[in-house]
Amino acid sequence: MAAISREEVAHLARLSRLAVTEEELDTFAGQLDVILQAVAQVGKVAAADIPPTSHSVPLTNVLREDVETPCLTPEEALSGAPDAEQQRFRVPRILNEDLAS
């Protein structure tokens, strides 16, 4: 595989709208070349007889069954509230907005 050129790095930088210096072009060219070589190595290892996978280990559902359980009645839930109205917690107004009719 041919090394990535400074011109290709400059083109990628323009496409990405990145301002890079001449020194950074040389640095990034070397770094991108190393990355591309590593990707090429992975491509050589991949074989046609190995099926593609989304995860390296099988996934299992670890959630419990959805079981209905008893819950509090509205009266029980509101029993400790300082103020309640129409089976809801009543809280002080914090915004000075007119109520919409």
The 8 nearest C-alpha neighbors of each residue, nearest first, counted from 0:
[[1, 2, 36, 39, 35, 3, 32, 40],
 [2, 0, 3, 32, 4, 36, 35, 33],
 [1, 3, 32, 4, 0, 28, 29, 35],
 [2, 4, 32, 28, 1, 7, 5, 31],
 [5, 3, 7, 6, 2, 28, 8, 9],
 [4, 6, 8, 7, 24, 28, 9, 25],
 [7, 5, 9, 4, 8, 10, 3, 24],
 [8, 6, 10, 4, 9, 5, 11, 3],
 [7, 9, 5, 11, 10, 6, 28, 12],
 [8, 10, 6, 12, 7, 11, 5, 13],
 [9, 11, 7, 13, 8, 12, 6, 14],
 [12, 10, 8, 14, 13, 9, 15, 7],
 [11, 13, 17, 9, 15, 10, 14, 16],
 [14, 12, 16, 10, 15, 11, 17, 9],
 [13, 15, 11, 16, 12, 10, 17, 9],
 [16, 14, 12, 13, 17, 11, 10, 18],
 [17, 15, 13, 14, 12, 18, 11, 19],
 [18, 16, 12, 15, 13, 19, 14, 11],
 [17, 19, 16, 12, 20, 13, 15, 9],
 [20, 18, 23, 17, 24, 21, 12, 9],
 [19, 21, 23, 22, 24, 18, 25, 9],
 [20, 22, 24, 23, 19, 25, 5, 26],
 [21, 23, 20, 24, 25, 26, 19, 27],
 [22, 24, 26, 20, 25, 21, 27, 19],
 [25, 23, 21, 27, 22, 26, 5, 28],
 [24, 26, 28, 23, 22, 27, 5, 29],
 [27, 25, 23, 29, 28, 24, 30, 22],
 [28, 26, 30, 24, 29, 25, 23, 31],
 [27, 29, 25, 31, 26, 30, 5, 24],
 [28, 30, 32, 27, 26, 31, 33, 25],
 [29, 31, 27, 33, 32, 28, 26, 34],
 [32, 30, 34, 28, 33, 29, 27, 35],
 [31, 33, 29, 35, 30, 34, 3, 2],
 [34, 32, 36, 30, 31, 35, 37, 29],
 [35, 33, 31, 37, 32, 36, 38, 30],
 [34, 36, 38, 32, 37, 33, 31, 39],
 [35, 37, 39, 33, 38, 34, 32, 40],
 [38, 36, 40, 34, 39, 35, 33, 41],
 [39, 37, 35, 41, 40, 36, 42, 34],
 [38, 40, 42, 36, 37, 41, 35, 43],
 [41, 39, 37, 43, 42, 38, 36, 44],
 [40, 42, 38, 44, 43, 39, 45, 37],
 [41, 43, 39, 40, 45, 44, 38, 46],
 [42, 44, 40, 41, 45, 39, 46, 38],
 [45, 43, 41, 42, 46, 40, 39, 47],
 [46, 44, 42, 43, 41, 47, 49, 48],
 [47, 45, 48, 49, 44, 43, 42, 50],
 [46, 48, 49, 45, 50, 51, 44, 43],
 [49, 47, 46, 50, 45, 51, 44, 52],
 [50, 48, 47, 46, 51, 45, 52, 44],
 [51, 49, 48, 52, 47, 46, 45, 53],
 [52, 50, 49, 53, 54, 47, 45, 48],
 [53, 51, 54, 50, 55, 49, 56, 57],
 [52, 54, 55, 51, 56, 57, 58, 50],
 [55, 53, 56, 52, 57, 58, 51, 59],
 [54, 56, 57, 52, 53, 58, 51, 50],
 [57, 55, 54, 58, 53, 52, 59, 51],
 [58, 56, 59, 54, 55, 53, 52, 60],
 [59, 57, 56, 60, 54, 55, 61, 53],
 [58, 60, 61, 57, 62, 56, 54, 63],
 [59, 61, 62, 58, 63, 57, 64, 65],
 [60, 62, 59, 63, 58, 64, 65, 57],
 [63, 61, 60, 64, 65, 59, 66, 58],
 [64, 62, 65, 61, 66, 60, 59, 67],
 [63, 65, 66, 62, 61, 67, 60, 68],
 [64, 66, 63, 67, 62, 68, 61, 60],
 [67, 65, 64, 68, 63, 69, 62, 70],
 [66, 68, 65, 69, 70, 64, 63, 71],
 [67, 69, 66, 70, 65, 71, 64, 72],
 [70, 68, 67, 71, 72, 66, 75, 73],
 [71, 69, 68, 72, 67, 76, 75, 73],
 [72, 70, 75, 76, 73, 69, 74, 77],
 [71, 73, 75, 74, 76, 70, 77, 69],
 [74, 72, 76, 75, 77, 86, 71, 87],
 [73, 75, 77, 72, 76, 78, 86, 71],
 [76, 74, 78, 72, 77, 73, 71, 79],
 [75, 77, 73, 74, 78, 71, 72, 79],
 [78, 76, 80, 74, 75, 79, 73, 83],
 [77, 79, 75, 76, 80, 74, 73, 81],
 [80, 78, 77, 81, 76, 75, 82, 74],
 [79, 81, 77, 82, 78, 83, 88, 76],
 [82, 80, 79, 83, 89, 88, 78, 77],
 [81, 83, 89, 80, 88, 84, 90, 77],
 [84, 82, 88, 89, 87, 86, 80, 77],
 [83, 85, 87, 86, 89, 88, 82, 77],
 [86, 84, 87, 83, 88, 89, 73, 77],
 [85, 87, 84, 73, 83, 88, 74, 77],
 [88, 86, 84, 85, 83, 89, 77, 73],
 [87, 89, 83, 90, 82, 84, 80, 77],
 [90, 88, 83, 82, 84, 87, 91, 81],
 [89, 91, 88, 92, 82, 83, 81, 93],
 [90, 92, 93, 89, 94, 82, 88, 81],
 [91, 93, 94, 90, 95, 96, 89, 97],
 [92, 94, 91, 95, 90, 96, 97, 89],
 [95, 93, 96, 92, 97, 91, 98, 90],
 [96, 94, 93, 97, 92, 98, 91, 99],
 [97, 95, 94, 98, 99, 93, 92, 100],
 [96, 98, 99, 95, 94, 100, 92, 93],
 [97, 99, 100, 96, 95, 94, 92, 93],
 [100, 98, 97, 96, 95, 94, 92, 93],
 [99, 98, 97, 96, 95, 94, 92, 85]]
